[in-house]
């Protein structure tokens, strides 16, 4: 797969469509981990055009729970042969068309049913949680916080 077949983007969470359910306890653990570190370490994988999550359902659910608006993602041309689809557990083969259909219809596979693999090296792309949050949840800059505190005070405070 050529490097131009995959790009890194901050994708709006609202634009994504899952094809698998998640395990609530795993989502809770990821929420705690991300909240504690303040960093989202591992971008999810998304199919270009459809917005279907190929890898990272639990990470996407954790960011949603944290109130993020965007998620770091590697965005792929899903129809390329270099993206292989296997199963984590025994069972009949699953096609890429079935993954897309289930995401479109909302008839989700159980957690960790599909296993996507790519033949390109994906570098680490840690992203600060604050960069993924909506404007109302982003930390305020220190100067803004001082002005807000001064405005709420009964006495006048000289600029610092």
ChimeraX attribute file (.defattr): number of C-alpha atoms within 10 A of each C-alpha:
attribute: neighborCount
match mode: 1-to-1
recipient: residues
	/A:1	14
	/A:2	8
	/A:3	9
	/A:4	8
	/A:5	15
	/A:6	21
	/A:7	13
	/A:8	16
	/A:9	14
	/A:10	16
	/A:11	19
	/A:12	15
	/A:13	19
	/A:14	12
	/A:15	11
	/A:16	18
	/A:17	21
	/A:18	26
	/A:19	27
	/A:20	24
	/A:21	17
	/A:22	20
	/A:23	14
	/A:24	12
	/A:25	10
	/A:26	13
	/A:27	19
	/A:28	14
	/A:29	13
	/A:30	19
	/A:31	19
	/A:32	13
	/A:33	14
	/A:34	18
	/A:35	15
	/A:36	9
	/A:37	11
	/A:38	13
	/A:39	16
	/A:40	22
	/A:41	16
	/A:42	18
	/A:43	24
	/A:44	20
	/A:45	21
	/A:46	26
	/A:47	21
	/A:48	17
	/A:49	10
	/A:50	15
	/A:51	22
	/A:52	24
	/A:53	23
	/A:54	26
	/A:55	23
	/A:56	19
	/A:57	23
	/A:58	25
	/A:59	22
	/A:60	25
	/A:61	23
	/A:62	23
	/A:63	23
	/A:64	17
	/A:65	12
	/A:66	17
	/A:67	15
	/A:68	23
	/A:69	19
	/A:70	21
	/A:71	26
	/A:72	25
	/A:73	24
	/A:74	23
	/A:75	24
	/A:76	21
	/A:77	18
	/A:78	21
	/A:79	12
	/A:80	11
	/A:81	11
	/A:82	15
	/A:83	16
	/A:84	15
	/A:85	18
	/A:86	17
	/A:87	14
	/A:88	12
	/A:89	10
	/A:90	8
	/A:91	9
	/A:92	8
	/A:93	10
	/A:94	14
	/A:95	13
	/A:96	17
	/A:97	11
	/A:98	11
	/A:99	21
	/A:100	21
	/A:101	15
	/A:102	17
	/A:103	21
	/A:104	16
	/A:105	10
	/A:106	14
	/A:107	14
	/A:108	17
	/A:109	16
	/A:110	12
	/A:111	14
	/A:112	17
	/A:113	17
	/A:114	22
	/A:115	14
	/A:116	14
	/A:117	13
	/A:118	15
	/A:119	11
	/A:120	13
	/A:121	8
	/A:122	14
	/A:123	9
	/A:124	9
	/A:125	14
	/A:126	12
	/A:127	17
	/A:128	15
	/A:129	20
	/A:130	15
	/A:131	18
	/A:132	24
	/A:133	19
	/A:134	12
	/A:135	12
	/A:136	8
	/A:137	13
	/A:138	13
	/A:139	11
	/A:140	12
	/A:141	8
	/A:142	9
	/A:143	11
	/A:144	10
	/A:145	12
	/A:146	15
	/A:147	14
	/A:148	12
	/A:149	11
	/A:150	15
	/A:151	12
	/A:152	10
	/A:153	10
	/A:154	7
	/A:155	8
	/A:156	9
	/A:157	12
	/A:158	6
	/A:159	8
	/A:160	6
